[in-house]
Amino acid sequence: MTYEEALHFIKSSEQYGSVLGLENMRKLLKELDNPQDKLKFVHIAGTNGKGSTAAYIANILASAGYLVGRYISPAVFSYFEKIQITGLNKQVKKSSSVKTTYINNIEVAKYINRIKEICRAMTEEGFPHPTVFEIETAMAMLHFVKEKCDVVVLEVGLGGRLDATNVITTTECAVITSVSMDHMHILGNTLEKIAEEKAGIIKERIPVVSYDQEPEAKKVIESVCRKNHSALTEADFNKIQIETQSIEETIFSYEGFKHLKIRLLGENQVKNAVLAVLTAECLRNLGYSITNENIQNGLEHTHWRGRFEIIKKKPYFIIDGAHNEDAALSLEQNIKYYFGNKKIIFIIGVLADKDYDSVLRHTGKYADKIYTITPNTIRGLPADKLAKTALKYNCRVFDAGTVVRAVKMAYETVGEEDVIIAFGSLSYLKEICDAAEVVLS
């Protein structure tokens, strides 16, 4: 099987939709000799911040000398970034330098060739055909076993309780990032119901590290931990002490951890870093050899693309994946802190099933102009419909239609001291970066 044939098989499996439930995933993995049982996991659920928190944790563990697998979704800039391996960079003399590599096309073809045959056999036996997420999760497990990963930082795809990743039984630590309103049509329309789904990754007597949650989510997580006899560590963001904060870096302290430096921008990233620090401390208590220096180094050298990321300067061009209300609140705080006195131009594209009205309600007033685009996906909201909603919060809204046109229009009106911020769905951020290169070339 070639890589192109493997991608065609994966693409064709989209017809089976997104199905919550564990039985089919268990069957698929059983036929693959249960690779997940040969691994150890840090399992991460939550509405926002999973990717950043996972990146911090992976880099801390790698700095400590562990070979770390990482499974993320969605991929933003490359299909291969879904499945990553992070470890010490042996080509660099500095012992704390870490390196991340992605799965490659040859490996994808090899794993999918095996998985495809099992999918065919499963349907012949009367089982449902595995979904894309189930197929890719199985591929990740095979790759992490092949690479002999010491630990895998595993992100939940959707929810937690019935997510395909929740078939694992060898969790070392469960981590729950910020819980807020998203995917309500699937997970429930209250914070309590959503928190119940996220807390579904909590296993009996396995330690849990949780974000400083809203009271409704906090109560649910604490209750599930009590039922499972799971020790719970909760972040207390009142203990964060920001020492310096600029557009380049943030230095902060948290309890006994002093002068921690991160390069990911925004108050929310400090909170995600705290969650990673507490997770590292939890793993240290389990016997993992992680020093404070490993924690400092891992945080400082973490990069996570598409999250309030600067892609150009003079003028600043920022991309961000703010696609729900909680993420929009974080973006609003970042705008006020970093660019409170600047003229700002927005480029926005969203998926039709997101609460884009809330996103615009929190952010729309900060823009001098808003250019709307239609993401190039079947779920993309048409630019004209987004523009109509945006007009409720800003009178200078323009339907640009395409990403290239929006970027071109933004650069035609922006000054060197102004700011462009493109946000909404992660699905179009790579296209934004490519368009910026074309327009400026």
N, C-alpha and C positions, 0 to 999 in steps of 0.2 A: 504493500500500500504506500502511495506517495503522500506527502504532506497535503497536497491539494485534494486528494481523495479523502483524506481524514477530515479536512475542514468541510468538505461537501457532506460527509456523513453527519458531522456535528450540526451543520446548518439544517440538514433535512430533518433532524430530530427536534427542531423547534416546533414542528407541528403537534408534538405531544404536550406542549404547554409547560406551565410551571405547576407542579403537583406537590402539595405538602403531604408528608407521610413517610414512614421509615421502612415499611416491609419490602418494597421494591428495591430500595437501596441495599438493604441487608442481603437480599437474594443476589444482587449484582456482585457485591463484595465477597459473598460466600463462594461464588463461582470463580472469583479471582484469588481464592485461598486466603481471604480476610487479611489483606495487607495492613489495614488499620490497627489490627491487634499487635503488630510488631513495632508500633510507634508510641511515643508519649506526646501529649498535647497540652498546650495552653489554648483553651477554647474561648472565643470572644464573641459575645452578642451585644446588641445595642442598636439604637436608631442612628446616631451620628458619632463620628470619632473612632469607629472600629479600625479603619485603615491606618490612621495616624498612630493610634495606641499600639496596634500590632507592629508597625514599623519600629517604634521605640523599643518595644519588648524584644523583637528579633535582633536589633542592633546591640542591645545590652547583653543578651545571651551570647551573641557572636563575639563581642568584645571579651567575654569571659572564657572564650575558647570552645564554645559549643558550635556544632554544625546545625543550623536551624533551617527547617523547611517553612515556607509561608505560602498560604493559599488565600487569594483575595478575589473579590468580585465587586463591581465589574472591573474589567480591564479598561484602561482609558487610552493609553498611548501605544500599546502593543498587545496582541493576543497573548504573547508569551509571558507577560508580566503576571498573569493569573497564578503561575506556579514558580516560586522562587526558592533559591538556596542562598543563605547568607552565612559566611564564616570568616575566619581570619584571613587576611590577604597575605599569603606567604611570600609574595613577590616584593613586599615592602618591608624594610628592616624594622620599622616601628611596629612593635608587637601588637599594638592596640588597633591597627588599621583593619577595617573589615571590607569585604567585597561581596556583592550580590550578583548572582548569575540567574538567568531565566532558563526555563525549559526550552529546548530548541526544536526545529521542524522535524528532524530525524526521530527524536524521542517521541514527539506527538504522534507521528505516523506509526511507530512501533506499538505504542500503548493502545491507540485507537483500533489498530488492526485486530488486536486481541479482544478488546471490549466489544467491537462490532459483532464478532462471532457469538459472544455471550448474549448480546441483545437479541440476536436472531433466534438463538436457542430458547431464550426466555419467552419470547412471543409465541413460539411454537408450543411451549408448555402451557400457554394461556395466561402468562403474566403480562402486565402492561409494558410497553416499550419504555425503557428508561428515558428520562428527560435530559435536556442538555446539561443542566446543573448536576444531575446525578452522574452522568457520563464523565464530566470534567472533574468532579470530586473523586471518582474512582481513579481517573488518570493521575490525579495529584497524589493519591495514596501510593500507587505503584511507583511513582517517581521518587517519593520521599524514602521508600524502603530501598530502592535501588541505590540511592545516594547515601544510605546509612545515616540518616539524620538522627541527631541525639534528641531533638525535640521539635515539634511542629507547632507553629503559631497559626491556628486555624480560625478563620473568620466564618461566622454564620452567614448564609446567603440571605435568608428572609425569616424573621421571627426567631425561632430557637427550638421550641419544643418539638415541632414536626419538621424541622429543617433537615435536609439530607445529611448534613455534617453531624447530626446528633446521634448517629449510630455508634459513635466511638464509645469505648468503655474504659479507656486508659488515660482519662483526663488527669493531669497533675494539678491544674488550677483553672477555675472558671472565672472569666472577667466580663463584667457588664458595664459597658460604656453608657453615655447619656441616653436615657429613654425618653422619647417624646412622640408626638402624634405623626405617624406616617404609615402608609399601607393600611389605613383604617378599614378598607373594604375586605381585607383578608384577616388582619390581626385583631380587629375590634375597634370600637369607636370611643373607648375611654382609656385613660392612661393606665388604669388598673389592669384592664384586659390585655393591653399591649405588654405591660410589665410581666404579666403571667406567662405570656408566650416567650419573652426573652429569658425569663428565669427558668424555663424548661431545660436549659443546658446544665443546671445545677445537679450534680450527682451526689449520692449519699456519701457523707463523710469526706468530701473533697473540698478544699478551701476555696473561698469565693472572694474576689476583690471587686468592689462596686464604686462607681462614680458617686459623687455627692448629688443624689437624685432629688427630684421633686417629692413632696411627702407621700403622694398617692403611690408612686413607683417604689419608693423606699419601703413603705409598709409591706407591699407584696413581696419584695425580695427578702426582707428580713423574715417574713413568715415562711417562705419556701426553705430558707436556710435552716430555720428551726426544725421544720418537718424532716429535713434530710440530715440533721445533726452535722451540718457543714459550718465550719468556722468562717465568719464573715468579717472582712476588713473593709470599712467604708472610708472613702476619701473625705476630708474636711477642708473645703476650699478656703475657709476663713483663716487657715494656717499658712496659706501661700503668702510669701513676702516677695514682691517684685522689686528687684534692685535696679536694673536698667532695662529699658524696653525701647527699641528703635526698629526701623524698617529692615534692619539687617539681622538683628538677633535679640533675644531676651535672656536675661540672667535673673534667676530667682532662687529662693530657698524654701524648703518645706520641712518642718520639724528638724530632725538631725541632719538632713541633707542640705549642704550649704553651697551656694554659688553654682547652681546647675545652669548650664547654658544650652539653649535650643535655638535652632535657626528657622524652624517653622514658625510662622507669624500668627499673632492673635492670642487673645486671652484664653480662648478655647483650647489652644495648643498647649498652653501651660497646664491646664487641667488634665488634658490627655497624658501629658508627660508625668504628672503626679500619679495618675493611675498606673502607668508603666513602672514607676519607681516602687509603688506599693506591691505590684505584681512581682518585681524582682526580689523584693524583701521576702515575700511569701515563698518564692522558689528557694531562696537562700535558707529559709527555715526548714525546707524539705530536704536540704542537703546539697543543693546546687552551689557550686563554688563561684560566687558572684561578689566582687568587692565593690566598695563605693566608687573606686576609680573606674571600674567597668561600667557602672551606672552613668557616671559623668561622661565618659567617652562615648558610650552608646547613644545617649541623648544628643550630644553635641554634633555627632556625625550622621544624624538621621535626616534624610530628605524624603519628602512624600509629595509627588507631583499633583498639581491640580487643586491644591488646598490653599487658597489665598497665596498663590505662587506668583512671584515677579518673573515675567518672561521677557520684558523689555524695560529699559530705562530711558528717561528724557524723550518723551514722557513715560512715566510709569505705566506699564500695561500689566494688569493683574488678572489671573484666571482663578475661579473658585467654583466648587461644586455645591453651592447653596441651593438646595432644591426642595426644602421643606421649611416649616416655620421656625423650628429650633435653629437650623443652620442659618436662616435669614437673620435671626436675632444676633448670632455671632458675627455675621458679615456687617450688620449695622454697627455693632460695637467697634469693629475694626476700622470701618470707614470714619467713624467719629474720632477714633484715637489717632490714626495715622494720617488721615486726609481731611480733617475737619474744616480747614480753610481753603480747600482746593476745589477747582471746577472739575466735576466728574462726569464722564460719559459712560453709560451702561450699554452693554450688549447682552441681551437675555434670550435664552432658548430653554424651553421646559418640556417635560412629558405631560401628556394630556391627563394622566391619572394622578398628578400631583396637586397639592393645594397651592397653586401659583398665586391665587389672590392674596393669601397670607404673606407669601414671599414678597409680593409687590407692596403690600400694606406697610411692611417694615422698612423697605429699602427705597421705594419709588421716589420719595420726597428729596433724597440726597442727590439725584441726578440732574444735571443741566439738560441733558438729552438722553432719551432711551431709544435704542435701535433693537427691534425684535427680529428674531430669525426662527425658522422652522428646523428643528433637529432632523437629521437624515436617518430617521428610524420610523417604523410603523406606528410607534407610540407617540411620536412627536406632535406637539400642539401647533397648529398652523399659526404663522407669525401674525396674521391679521386678527385672529381671535385673541392672542396674547396682547397685541397692541390695544385692542378695545378695552381689555381689563386694566392695562397699565394707565390708560387715560383717566381712570378714577383717582389716580394718585399723582399724576404728573401731566401737564398740558403739552409737553414737548416730546411726543412719542412718534416714532417713524417706523413703518413696516419695511424693513430692509429685505426680508425674504430669505436671502442666502447669507451664509457666513462671510464669504469673500466680500460681498457688497457692504455688509455691516462694518467690517473692519476698514474697508476703503472709506466709507462715509465718516467713520469715527476719526480716522487720521486726517481727513480733509478739514475737520473743524477743531481738532485738539491743538492746544498750545504746549510748548515744551515743559511748562510747569504744571500742566493739567494731568489728569489721571483717566485711563480707560480701565473699566472693570467688566470682564465677561464672566457671567455666572449662570447658574441654573442647572441643567442636566450635565452630568459628567460626560455623557455620550458625545458631545460635540466639542469638547475642549481641545482634542488633538487637531481637529479641523481649524479651530481658532489659531493655534500655534502655527500651523502650516500656512494659513492665510496671512498672518502677520509677516511671515518671511517673504511671501510672494509680493505683498503690497509694498514692503520696504526695499525690495530688491531693485 
